[in-house]
């Protein structure tokens, strides 16, 4: 195995010396890993693998062998019989090839990897978020949904295992849909702390399953005090030196220079999930997949930014214009800048039309004769039969590559493309075996911007920058190839799938042009993107039911809202709170399969509600008016309001009333169900699309917490578009209050009491929260809900709306001023609420963001519906928390005042709930 060394120097020494970071563990650890720096507000450094083949040109036999050997260990652990029943799941983008290699080692296991690319016509069988994600994360799109249904072992493969948060959250989400008895987590390196290591066994006990871990190397990272600040200072200094050295100058700058990710708001790499950067900030880095503790300065991307082999890198003077080890980071070929120029701004393309670049004299297209019907990878599943088909076809395809290579080529790079890692890897490995006298290396392009420093003690020495060329779902941005420039390759074989064979690939600033500036020969091999045939969708009723309306269903007037739900009022769905919590947290049931017993407020609590309503009615009227004006100005002149039941329904009615009051508009208003982890009601969307233009639909909710429903809706709309081919629905939610900074359309971002959050059905038209259970909701049915007619005597739904609407006239001027200010200001989401939730989850030892409910509204829900552990209240919070303090007192829940809290309050659900954790009277107790 090649060591992570250059000229006898460990490729982590540059960072280690400057930050005081130490790797401790197995003898193999420093041979497998180097270090690099990120420009990131949360984490100072990056672990870089030398055997993954993502960012480092490495021997394909080493890369494939590392994954295959892990697969063999899994097979030994499971035994042949259980291994034959296993399914292997890899993580996109970095572990797609590793996971596939592990599946090969396991033997007969089918393989599936998650993907960030929605595929039209392919329904989502599942999906999950990474623990530090601020954007839609992973989709599961198997051609055969039954792939995930069996009870055999599920083998999850990632490149590294740092805290374990992401893997545990993934297993939790998948276990909820497809429960099984055994899981195996596989990684190249296990870098968990002792505290994190114990959580795996604890988690297995929670879900009643066995969870094993297999890793090639084990260790930990020692971080000194102040490592984050020191790292930020170091990055800032290099950035300043780079700018001072001439930045965009056409003359090579002198002195050490570092190449940084694109500047903020450049649109580069809008995958702001793994590093905690807001989407669109240009700082999105695909790292820390296992979720290091917020603020720790520790980002593990084990294997993403690997190190060049000792024999592979030379900063050749004739190629880069700089002497070896000059400290000059090469961002080669960018916009015609000379080698070494920083080049952080993309100029408009000039010269020949991008299509003409297909005839570039240094680019040769190779027809691999890829077998028809053979998947290009595991995005939709890869079966043992597919594996056999590939093995039969590999020799002939590789022979075509070898025949096309120039006879003089002695050093060749096979360069894969983002998630397309396995097919290029297998081609490279076969080429390595048949091409006598040719040194073959393998790596792939990536979305991750990383600092490059041309020093033997640093893992990322050069980078190529080029525009995305596969029309990504998250929008255009920059992509990167690391340690390719200056590596002395005589030829580069770029392997992409057909979706990525676009004009952008062949443009003057595209990947092929970048490569041709650094290798005498560039060859292009295109693998057909596999798309499963049309799904056999169940027959649907030709006519979906019309919406339910009051007074037959709900206490609202019929024109106020139509409910796209089915009436389950005659079904017993309520269960004691303690039993529901135990079932939900153990993975035995989904929260939407039952209902909590409706809270009956005491006389004292009802008085608090009336006082809060009187004091906040004008403030609510102003927020409702402002968000409605923004919708009318930006979204549609005649919007169709679609509330997310049930918290969104009163807000939707208020928005409808404001449009009628101020503009004389009679806007259609409906309520639909959305369920975390299950998505939005697809039949409701079908009804809406049949009766309205989807482009006019505006989804409405009451408030944002950490933004989970915002992300759920985005993923669900993508899935719906892919499955039904119906486009036009905009997943952007309009809310009364956005304290989590998760949306652009809101009336306020203050976290204050919205009185409708104080109660349940009695302020929401006497409608329960929505229900989704397989024995009650069929494929042709809307999600369900109950109408609590028996609670009519306590109903304040219409009184709440009337109290707020009565203040419309007095807030007109304030609404106009607020709407004008918001429309002209910066309303881009910062997702600071999600970051705060992650921090709280770690600080309080919860390790599950789903158990942290931020904001006044979400905290109230915790106290009314769940088993609360404690309440965090911002120091100085006043009357907005009177009802919270009363509920907490009634339930025996401690209220802890916190000085630095971005929300007025945060509710924590009991993190280690069992029925005994609440005592005989149902009152919460401390751990």
PyMOL commands that set and color helices and strands:
alter all, ss='L'
color gray80, all
select helices_A, chain A and resi 13-19+29-32+60-78+80-83+96-106+145-148+165-177+194-207+227-244+317-320+334-336+354-359+384-404+422-434+498-500+503-506+511-516+577-586+591-593+603-635+647-663+682-691+694-696+708-724+755-757+761-763+789-794+797-805+809-824+832-843+849-851+855-865+879-891+915-918
alter helices_A, ss='H'
color red, helices_A
select strands_A, chain A and resi 5-6+9-10+22-25+33-37+43-49+87-90+110-113+126-128+138-140+154-161+182-190+210-222+297-301+330-332+363-366+411-417+439-445+462-467+478-482+491-497+521-527+562-563+566-567+574-575+595-596+640-644+669-672+674-675+679-680+697-703+733-737+745-748+784-785+852-854+868-874+894-898+905-909
alter strands_A, ss='S'
color yellow, strands_A
deselect
rebuild
show_as cartoon
